[in-house]
Amino acid sequence: MEDDSHVDEIKVGLEKKLDAMVLHELYGKSKTAPTADEREKARQEYLERRGIPDSFRW
């Protein structure tokens, strides 16, 4: 039983890390993508993943 809880903790930690890496990549793309359309797409996806409501976005 105790081993299962450690496995679950590890899975949760890895999922959080992966989410953080994806957010970091999207943020970077939103600043450095070659075209304005690509930057805007990355920005919108970043805000969506962060849970920022549409009414709060510019």
C-alpha positions in Angstrom: 0.0 0.0 0.0 2.7 2.5 0.9 4.5 1.9 -2.4 1.4 2.8 -4.4 1.1 6.2 -2.6 4.7 7.0 -3.5 4.1 6.0 -7.1 1.1 8.3 -7.2 3.1 11.2 -5.6 5.8 10.7 -8.3 3.2 10.7 -11.1 1.6 13.9 -9.8 5.0 15.5 -9.5 6.0 14.5 -13.0 2.7 15.8 -14.4 3.2 19.1 -12.7 6.8 19.3 -14.1 5.6 18.5 -17.6 2.8 21.2 -17.4 5.4 23.7 -16.2 7.7 22.8 -19.1 4.8 23.2 -21.7 3.9 26.6 -20.2 7.5 27.7 -20.3 7.8 26.7 -24.0 4.5 28.4 -24.9 5.5 31.6 -23.1 8.8 31.7 -24.9 7.1 31.1 -28.3 4.6 33.9 -27.5 7.6 36.3 -27.3 10.0 34.9 -30.0 7.9 33.3 -32.7 8.9 34.5 -36.2 5.4 35.8 -37.2 2.8 37.8 -35.3 0.2 35.1 -35.9 2.3 32.4 -34.4 3.1 34.7 -31.4 -0.6 35.4 -30.9 -1.6 31.7 -31.2 1.1 30.7 -28.6 -0.1 33.6 -26.3 -3.7 32.5 -26.5 -2.8 28.8 -25.8 -0.6 29.9 -22.8 -3.5 32.0 -21.3 -5.9 29.1 -21.9 -3.7 26.6 -20.1 -3.1 29.1 -17.3 -6.9 29.4 -16.9 -7.1 33.1 -17.5 -10.7 33.9 -18.4 -11.5 35.6 -21.8 -13.0 38.6 -20.1 -9.6 39.3 -18.4 -7.5 39.1 -21.5 -6.5 42.0 -23.7 
